[in-house]
């Protein structure tokens, strides 16, 4: 008898992967919106301690969302926090020399690190070529997204319903990154379809 279970299960795995992408973008957007509120109303600017605290909270969220599809949220959180803190330290070192232009190489390095984490540690599925391609797509896609929403920082003075707009904009900006790292043809962890014959049938 033909065993088509893997093929039948593919739509469900694909739906779960899409759900993971949407959840990652939405949850991370919520954390970023909370960060906007805190930077506007509570936290002092220009102190590296708060840069790293922000990075730890934000990237632990990103890492958990990347790790959940493979049931490795803790590994995802720890790896993403390490990557985020390295990027933050890089900005702290390079910003006096390069100004805000330092963000561009660090942004690509950050997404490459997340791509490596997702493709080799959490999912264990991607070749280095695939990791480079996924990371590049994530960086370019999210980079364009961040550029599109950059008006929320110029000037940075959110009030009231502005935070709803920030949440929507952050979601749009994060979607390409999560999509590039998590989506793949056939859904996450989907084995090739097989057909077996049951002699007893």
Secondary structure as the mmCIF struct_conf table of DSSP 4:
data_model
#
loop_
_struct_conf.conf_type_id
_struct_conf.id
_struct_conf.beg_label_comp_id
_struct_conf.beg_label_asym_id
_struct_conf.beg_label_seq_id
_struct_conf.end_label_comp_id
_struct_conf.end_label_asym_id
_struct_conf.end_label_seq_id
HELX_RH_AL_P HELX_RH_AL_P1 UNK A 5 UNK A 41
TURN_TY1_P TURN_TY1_P1 UNK A 42 UNK A 42
BEND BEND1 UNK A 43 UNK A 43
HELX_LH_PP_P HELX_LH_PP_P1 UNK A 44 UNK A 44
TURN_TY1_P TURN_TY1_P2 UNK A 45 UNK A 46
HELX_RH_AL_P HELX_RH_AL_P2 UNK A 48 UNK A 68
TURN_TY1_P TURN_TY1_P3 UNK A 69 UNK A 71
HELX_RH_AL_P HELX_RH_AL_P3 UNK A 73 UNK A 98
HELX_RH_3T_P HELX_RH_3T_P1 UNK A 99 UNK A 101
HELX_RH_AL_P HELX_RH_AL_P4 UNK A 102 UNK A 116
HELX_RH_PI_P HELX_RH_PI_P1 UNK A 117 UNK A 122
BEND BEND2 UNK A 123 UNK A 123
HELX_RH_AL_P HELX_RH_AL_P5 UNK A 128 UNK A 148
TURN_TY1_P TURN_TY1_P4 UNK A 149 UNK A 149
HELX_RH_3T_P HELX_RH_3T_P2 UNK A 150 UNK A 153
TURN_TY1_P TURN_TY1_P5 UNK A 154 UNK A 155
TURN_TY1_P TURN_TY1_P6 UNK A 160 UNK A 161
HELX_RH_AL_P HELX_RH_AL_P6 UNK A 162 UNK A 182
TURN_TY1_P TURN_TY1_P7 UNK A 185 UNK A 186
TURN_TY1_P TURN_TY1_P8 UNK A 188 UNK A 189
HELX_LH_PP_P HELX_LH_PP_P2 UNK A 190 UNK A 193
TURN_TY1_P TURN_TY1_P9 UNK A 199 UNK A 200
#
